[in-house]
Each structure stands twice: as C-alpha cells, then as structure tokens.
Amino acid sequence: MVLAKNKKAFHDYFIEERYEAGIELVGSEVKSIKAGKVSIKESFVRIMKGEVFIMGMHVTPYAYGGKFTPEETRVRKLLLHKKQIKKLHEGVSQAGYTIVPLSVYTKSGLIKVEIGLAKGKKEYDKRDTLAKKDQKRQIDRAIKDFNR
C-alpha cells in the first residue's frame, strides 16, 4: 500500500533505475508513517561514507507517542546492499544524475522507500512530457465517449 508519492520527481527527472530500500526508524515513527503522516516532497537522498541517507523526509509525530518523539525531519538511514550502494555511487558520480525518493509504501508489514537514479529534465523536456500526457488524456476521453 502506497503511503506517500513524490509526483514532482517524475515531472523534474527521467528515472533511469529504481531501487527498493528499507528505512531505519525509531520510536513511534512506524505508527505515524502507517497512519499516512509522511511527506517526501522536499526530501532528497545522499551517499555519505558508504551509507545512504534520506534527508528532509517529514514524519509527523505520532499523537499517542509518549515522551520520546523524534525530530520530524531528521536524517534517516536507508538500508541497501553494498552492491546497490556502489552502483548508485557510480551513477551519481556522472554529471547530471541524482538520487530521488519516489514513494513510501508498506510491504509485508515493513516500511519501504523506492528511490530512483534520475537525470534532470530540461525545461523543453518538461513541456514535451506535459503535452504527451495531455494528448493521452484527450485520446482516452474520446475513446470513452465513443464507447457510450
């Protein structure tokens, strides 16, 4: 079940590769995320000292969390295999590439983050993507009206 999606990432970047990563959470963050109180709109991913971290991910504190409530936008570690981290690091070292979070979802009771190795779009690419999306929407609408 998808809990949060980063729609802006698909608008601003070409997603080349996707990876599924676990996320290191503390305290009542799990309950808060499962309740849908998470946002990854302004978040980004960095590789530091051979480890991958997500920064700027906003998790609203759980209402019944008790005394210990972690900071809302703290840096959280992502759990990936060494080979995946190495491949991401090689990709990011190329000009124009970055790592962006795409979605947060649950899988078998665990919270996962989908990240993508992405290349930035130019302004004309963004306009082209919007134009294609609009054309597809018009075609689908015409087909729907025709089948009535």
GROMACS elastic network, one bead per residue, 0.5 to 0.9 nm:
[ bonds ]
;  ai    aj funct       b0    kb
    1   104     6  0.87736   500
    1   105     6  0.54397   500
    1   106     6  0.54494   500
    1   107     6  0.73028   500
    2     5     6  0.72562   500
    2   103     6  0.70578   500
    2   104     6  0.60857   500
    2   106     6  0.66752   500
    3    33     6  0.74235   500
    3    34     6  0.71573   500
    3    35     6  0.82294   500
    3    36     6  0.54617   500
    3    37     6  0.83086   500
    3    38     6  0.73918   500
    3    39     6  0.88332   500
    3   103     6  0.75150   500
    3   104     6  0.55092   500
    3   105     6  0.50524   500
    3   106     6  0.74536   500
    4    36     6  0.72540   500
    4    37     6  0.86817   500
    4    38     6  0.64695   500
    4    39     6  0.61547   500
    4    40     6  0.69107   500
    4    41     6  0.88768   500
    4   102     6  0.85120   500
    4   103     6  0.54926   500
    4   104     6  0.50854   500
    4   105     6  0.69299   500
    5     8     6  0.88446   500
    5    39     6  0.78905   500
    5    40     6  0.70654   500
    5    41     6  0.78551   500
    5   101     6  0.85443   500
    5   102     6  0.59960   500
    5   104     6  0.65185   500
    5   105     6  0.87215   500
    6     9     6  0.56262   500
    6    10     6  0.75002   500
    6    39     6  0.82743   500
    6    40     6  0.61090   500
    6    41     6  0.54985   500
    6    42     6  0.87270   500
    6   100     6  0.88352   500
    6   101     6  0.69588   500
    6   102     6  0.50611   500
    6   103     6  0.59089   500
    6   104     6  0.88328   500
    7    10     6  0.56126   500
    7    11     6  0.67647   500
    7    41     6  0.78612   500
    7   102     6  0.76341   500
    7   103     6  0.88238   500
    8    11     6  0.50037   500
    8    12     6  0.61090   500
    8    13     6  0.83890   500
    8    41     6  0.71435   500
    8   102     6  0.89735   500
    9    12     6  0.52486   500
    9    13     6  0.57023   500
    9    14     6  0.83554   500
    9    15     6  0.83486   500
    9    41     6  0.83216   500
    9   100     6  0.69195   500
    9   101     6  0.77455   500
    9   102     6  0.66662   500
    9   118     6  0.86567   500
   10    13     6  0.55104   500
   10    14     6  0.67809   500
   10    15     6  0.72131   500
   10   102     6  0.81104   500
   11    14     6  0.81214   500
   11   121     6  0.80497   500
   11   126     6  0.65183   500
   11   129     6  0.79070   500
   11   130     6  0.85124   500
   12   119     6  0.86542   500
   12   120     6  0.61257   500
   12   121     6  0.55542   500
   12   122     6  0.81389   500
   12   123     6  0.88290   500
   12   125     6  0.89587   500
   12   126     6  0.69760   500
   13   100     6  0.88239   500
   13   118     6  0.57170   500
   13   119     6  0.53950   500
   13   121     6  0.50636   500
   13   122     6  0.87292   500
   13   126     6  0.87337   500
   14   117     6  0.85874   500
   14   118     6  0.54342   500
   14   119     6  0.52030   500
   14   120     6  0.63085   500
   14   121     6  0.64148   500
   15    18     6  0.73567   500
   15   100     6  0.88182   500
   15   116     6  0.59683   500
   15   117     6  0.60180   500
   15   119     6  0.66258   500
   15   120     6  0.88485   500
   16   116     6  0.69695   500
   16   117     6  0.56193   500
   16   118     6  0.54976   500
   16   119     6  0.72594   500
   17   115     6  0.84528   500
   17   116     6  0.54589   500
   17   117     6  0.51725   500
   17   118     6  0.72520   500
   18   102     6  0.87113   500
   18   114     6  0.67760   500
   18   115     6  0.57635   500
   18   117     6  0.64497   500
   18   118     6  0.88886   500
   19    80     6  0.86029   500
   19    84     6  0.80459   500
   19   113     6  0.83071   500
   19   114     6  0.56645   500
   19   115     6  0.52959   500
   19   116     6  0.60690   500
   19   117     6  0.82541   500
   20    79     6  0.89560   500
   20    80     6  0.78916   500
   20   112     6  0.66255   500
   20   113     6  0.59271   500
   20   115     6  0.64412   500
   20   116     6  0.87940   500
   21    78     6  0.59517   500
   21    79     6  0.54012   500
   21    80     6  0.55515   500
   21    81     6  0.88811   500
   21   111     6  0.89355   500
   21   112     6  0.56640   500
   21   113     6  0.52238   500
   21   114     6  0.61772   500
   21   115     6  0.72770   500
   22    77     6  0.85943   500
   22    78     6  0.56744   500
   22    80     6  0.69807   500
   22   110     6  0.78925   500
   22   111     6  0.65779   500
   22   113     6  0.62137   500
   22   114     6  0.87688   500
   23    53     6  0.89851   500
   23    54     6  0.88083   500
   23    76     6  0.69820   500
   23    77     6  0.60425   500
   23    79     6  0.57762   500
   23   111     6  0.68274   500
   23   112     6  0.62445   500
   23   113     6  0.68433   500
   24    76     6  0.61589   500
   24    77     6  0.54172   500
   24    78     6  0.62408   500
   24    79     6  0.71177   500
   25    28     6  0.83487   500
   25    29     6  0.61382   500
   25    30     6  0.66856   500
   25    76     6  0.71006   500
   25    77     6  0.82113   500
   26    29     6  0.59508   500
   26    30     6  0.75021   500
   26    69     6  0.88969   500
   26    70     6  0.74168   500
   27    30     6  0.73090   500
   27    31     6  0.87391   500
   27    65     6  0.77730   500
   27    68     6  0.71511   500
   27    69     6  0.70146   500
   27    70     6  0.73270   500
   28    31     6  0.54629   500
   28    32     6  0.63878   500
   28    33     6  0.87747   500
   28    61     6  0.75547   500
   28    62     6  0.60891   500
   28    64     6  0.84609   500
   28    65     6  0.56644   500
   28    66     6  0.86876   500
   28    68     6  0.83460   500
   28    69     6  0.71474   500
   28    70     6  0.82948   500
   29    32     6  0.50302   500
   29    33     6  0.60334   500
   29    34     6  0.85069   500
   29    59     6  0.69668   500
   29    60     6  0.80895   500
   29    61     6  0.69545   500
   29    62     6  0.68446   500
   29    65     6  0.86874   500
   29    69     6  0.81835   500
   29    70     6  0.77567   500
   30    33     6  0.52155   500
   30    34     6  0.61015   500
   30    35     6  0.85246   500
   30    62     6  0.88785   500
   30   110     6  0.88854   500
   30   111     6  0.76501   500
   31    34     6  0.51362   500
   31    35     6  0.61361   500
   31    36     6  0.88061   500
   31    37     6  0.89639   500
   31    62     6  0.68523   500
   31    65     6  0.88850   500
   32    35     6  0.50884   500
   32    36     6  0.66363   500
   32    37     6  0.55450   500
   32    38     6  0.75286   500
   32    59     6  0.70194   500
   32    60     6  0.66419   500
   32    61     6  0.64889   500
   32    63     6  0.82174   500
   32    65     6  0.89571   500
   33    36     6  0.50633   500
   33    37     6  0.52292   500
   33    38     6  0.55142   500
   33    59     6  0.66904   500
   33    60     6  0.80261   500
   33    62     6  0.86709   500
   33   104     6  0.87851   500
   33   111     6  0.81584   500
   34    37     6  0.74248   500
   34    38     6  0.85753   500
   34   105     6  0.85495   500
   34   106     6  0.77778   500
   34   111     6  0.80079   500
   35    38     6  0.84115   500
   35    62     6  0.88293   500
   36    39     6  0.85730   500
   36    59     6  0.89773   500
   37    58     6  0.82457   500
   37    59     6  0.59262   500
   37    60     6  0.54456   500
   37    61     6  0.81254   500
   37    62     6  0.83833   500
   38    57     6  0.73939   500
   38    58     6  0.56629   500
   38    60     6  0.64427   500
   38   104     6  0.83197   500
   39    42     6  0.78893   500
   39    43     6  0.81616   500
   39    56     6  0.89524   500
   39    57     6  0.60808   500
   39    58     6  0.51485   500
   39    59     6  0.66540   500
   39    60     6  0.86939   500
   39   104     6  0.87442   500
   40    43     6  0.50449   500
   40    44     6  0.80886   500
   40    56     6  0.73538   500
   40    57     6  0.50108   500
   40    58     6  0.65306   500
   40    59     6  0.89342   500
   40   101     6  0.70276   500
   40   102     6  0.79854   500
   40   103     6  0.75544   500
   40   104     6  0.80366   500
   41    44     6  0.87215   500
   41    56     6  0.86013   500
   41    57     6  0.77312   500
   41    58     6  0.86659   500
   41   101     6  0.86448   500
   42    55     6  0.86923   500
   42    56     6  0.61206   500
   42    57     6  0.70401   500
   42    58     6  0.84585   500
   43    54     6  0.68354   500
   43    55     6  0.55045   500
   43    58     6  0.79305   500
   43   100     6  0.77416   500
   43   101     6  0.70659   500
   44    53     6  0.85113   500
   44    54     6  0.58009   500
   44    55     6  0.54928   500
   44    56     6  0.65808   500
   44    57     6  0.77984   500
   44    98     6  0.88883   500
   44    99     6  0.70255   500
   44   100     6  0.54764   500
   44   101     6  0.63559   500
   45    52     6  0.69964   500
   45    53     6  0.56765   500
   45    55     6  0.61232   500
   45    56     6  0.88555   500
   45    98     6  0.81128   500
   45    99     6  0.55797   500
   45   100     6  0.58765   500
   45   101     6  0.68564   500
   45   115     6  0.82066   500
   46    51     6  0.83739   500
   46    52     6  0.58254   500
   46    53     6  0.54133   500
   46    54     6  0.64993   500
   46    55     6  0.75908   500
   46    98     6  0.86817   500
   46    99     6  0.72839   500
   47    50     6  0.63279   500
   47    51     6  0.55456   500
   47    53     6  0.63185   500
   47    54     6  0.89637   500
   47    85     6  0.80131   500
   47    88     6  0.85098   500
   47    89     6  0.71006   500
   48    51     6  0.53918   500
   48    52     6  0.63746   500
   48    53     6  0.75169   500
   49    52     6  0.84077   500
   50    82     6  0.81272   500
   50    85     6  0.71430   500
   50    86     6  0.79519   500
   50    89     6  0.85708   500
   51    77     6  0.75109   500
   51    78     6  0.77042   500
   51    79     6  0.82682   500
   51    80     6  0.83691   500
   51    82     6  0.86433   500
   51    85     6  0.72574   500
   52    76     6  0.87554   500
   52    77     6  0.60495   500
   52    78     6  0.54278   500
   52    79     6  0.73475   500
   52    80     6  0.76825   500
   52    85     6  0.72089   500
   53    75     6  0.65221   500
   53    76     6  0.55765   500
   53    78     6  0.54181   500
   53    79     6  0.87318   500
   54    57     6  0.67368   500
   54    74     6  0.88058   500
   54    75     6  0.59643   500
   54    76     6  0.54060   500
   54    77     6  0.63285   500
   54    78     6  0.67264   500
   54   100     6  0.89770   500
   54   101     6  0.79501   500
   55    58     6  0.88227   500
   55    73     6  0.71350   500
   55    74     6  0.68439   500
   55    76     6  0.66660   500
   55    77     6  0.88950   500
   56    72     6  0.86948   500
   56    73     6  0.51381   500
   56    74     6  0.69046   500
   56    75     6  0.70072   500
   56    76     6  0.89857   500
   57    72     6  0.78270   500
   57    73     6  0.54559   500
   57    74     6  0.74269   500
   57    75     6  0.77765   500
   57    76     6  0.81715   500
   58    71     6  0.89825   500
   58    72     6  0.54107   500
   58    74     6  0.79599   500
   59    62     6  0.86685   500
   59    71     6  0.83141   500
   59    72     6  0.50750   500
   59    73     6  0.66216   500
   59    74     6  0.88226   500
   60    63     6  0.87130   500
   60    71     6  0.88175   500
   60    72     6  0.58344   500
   60    73     6  0.87378   500
   61    64     6  0.86579   500
   61    65     6  0.73080   500
   61    69     6  0.62436   500
   61    70     6  0.73655   500
   61    71     6  0.79568   500
   61    72     6  0.66067   500
   62    65     6  0.50866   500
   62    66     6  0.85360   500
   62    69     6  0.76385   500
   63    66     6  0.80738   500
   65    68     6  0.69013   500
   65    69     6  0.64797   500
   66    69     6  0.71481   500
   69    72     6  0.84370   500
   70    73     6  0.87096   500
   70    74     6  0.75872   500
   71    74     6  0.54252   500
   73    76     6  0.86687   500
   78   113     6  0.80798   500
   80    83     6  0.82911   500
   80    84     6  0.63388   500
   80    85     6  0.64961   500
   81    84     6  0.52690   500
   81    85     6  0.63509   500
   81    86     6  0.87071   500
   82    85     6  0.50349   500
   82    86     6  0.60769   500
   82    87     6  0.85577   500
   83    86     6  0.50660   500
   83    87     6  0.61577   500
   83    88     6  0.86064   500
   84    87     6  0.50733   500
   84    88     6  0.61397   500
   84    89     6  0.85352   500
   85    88     6  0.50651   500
   85    89     6  0.60538   500
   85    90     6  0.86078   500
   86    89     6  0.50426   500
   86    90     6  0.62101   500
   86    91     6  0.86340   500
   87    90     6  0.51587   500
   87    91     6  0.62470   500
   87    92     6  0.87283   500
   88    91     6  0.50198   500
   88    92     6  0.61372   500
   88    93     6  0.85943   500
   88    98     6  0.88924   500
   88    99     6  0.77890   500
   88   117     6  0.69163   500
   89    92     6  0.51858   500
   89    93     6  0.61985   500
   90    93     6  0.52642   500
   90    94     6  0.70514   500
   91    94     6  0.56471   500
   91    95     6  0.87386   500
   91    97     6  0.66228   500
   91    98     6  0.78013   500
   91    99     6  0.88523   500
   91   117     6  0.70897   500
   91   118     6  0.89011   500
   92    95     6  0.73249   500
   92    96     6  0.78952   500
   92    97     6  0.51147   500
   92    98     6  0.53759   500
   92    99     6  0.71868   500
   92   117     6  0.75853   500
   92   118     6  0.87295   500
   93    96     6  0.87459   500
   93    97     6  0.74416   500
   93    98     6  0.86675   500
   94    97     6  0.60719   500
   94    98     6  0.88561   500
   95    98     6  0.87815   500
   95   119     6  0.87590   500
   96   118     6  0.83334   500
   96   119     6  0.56069   500
   96   120     6  0.62078   500
   97   117     6  0.68378   500
   97   118     6  0.55056   500
   97   120     6  0.67827   500
   98   116     6  0.82853   500
   98   117     6  0.58945   500
   98   118     6  0.53700   500
   98   119     6  0.63926   500
   98   120     6  0.78787   500
   99   115     6  0.67027   500
   99   116     6  0.55928   500
   99   118     6  0.58934   500
   99   119     6  0.86494   500
  100   114     6  0.87655   500
  100   115     6  0.56012   500
  100   116     6  0.54384   500
  100   117     6  0.66796   500
  100   118     6  0.67989   500
  101   104     6  0.81421   500
  101   113     6  0.69690   500
  101   114     6  0.60229   500
  101   116     6  0.63382   500
  102   113     6  0.74241   500
  102   114     6  0.53948   500
  102   115     6  0.53296   500
  102   116     6  0.66108   500
  103   112     6  0.83588   500
  103   113     6  0.57824   500
  103   114     6  0.52252   500
  103   115     6  0.72882   500
  104   111     6  0.71110   500
  104   112     6  0.58040   500
  104   114     6  0.63937   500
  105   110     6  0.83347   500
  105   111     6  0.58024   500
  105   112     6  0.54260   500
  105   113     6  0.64635   500
  105   114     6  0.80575   500
  106   109     6  0.58960   500
  106   110     6  0.53685   500
  106   112     6  0.58727   500
  106   113     6  0.86696   500
  107   110     6  0.52492   500
  107   111     6  0.63747   500
  107   112     6  0.67965   500
  108   111     6  0.84423   500
  121   124     6  0.80189   500
  121   125     6  0.57401   500
  121   126     6  0.64618   500
  122   125     6  0.52253   500
  122   126     6  0.65413   500
  122   127     6  0.89729   500
  123   126     6  0.52015   500
  123   127     6  0.64729   500
  123   128     6  0.87429   500
  124   127     6  0.50836   500
  124   128     6  0.61116   500
  124   129     6  0.86106   500
  125   128     6  0.50177   500
  125   129     6  0.61435   500
  125   130     6  0.86483   500
  126   129     6  0.51369   500
  126   130     6  0.62700   500
  126   131     6  0.86341   500
  127   130     6  0.51354   500
  127   131     6  0.61303   500
  127   132     6  0.86865   500
  128   131     6  0.50664   500
  128   132     6  0.62274   500
  128   133     6  0.86121   500
  129   132     6  0.52119   500
  129   133     6  0.61800   500
  129   134     6  0.86168   500
  130   133     6  0.50725   500
  130   134     6  0.61223   500
  130   135     6  0.86400   500
  131   134     6  0.50863   500
  131   135     6  0.62019   500
  131   136     6  0.86700   500
  132   135     6  0.50772   500
  132   136     6  0.61902   500
  132   137     6  0.85967   500
  133   136     6  0.51669   500
  133   137     6  0.62100   500
  133   138     6  0.87411   500
  134   137     6  0.50478   500
  134   138     6  0.62625   500
  134   139     6  0.86958   500
  135   138     6  0.51226   500
  135   139     6  0.62077   500
  135   140     6  0.86205   500
  136   139     6  0.51001   500
  136   140     6  0.61155   500
  136   141     6  0.85180   500
  137   140     6  0.51768   500
  137   141     6  0.61249   500
  137   142     6  0.86346   500
  138   141     6  0.50380   500
  138   142     6  0.61298   500
  138   143     6  0.86376   500
  139   142     6  0.50700   500
  139   143     6  0.61836   500
  139   144     6  0.85698   500
  140   143     6  0.51331   500
  140   144     6  0.61320   500
  140   145     6  0.86423   500
  141   144     6  0.50774   500
  141   145     6  0.61844   500
  141   146     6  0.85602   500
  142   145     6  0.51232   500
  142   146     6  0.60550   500
  142   147     6  0.86739   500
  143   146     6  0.50198   500
  143   147     6  0.62278   500
  143   148     6  0.89080   500
  144   147     6  0.53190   500
  144   148     6  0.66819   500
  145   148     6  0.54824   500
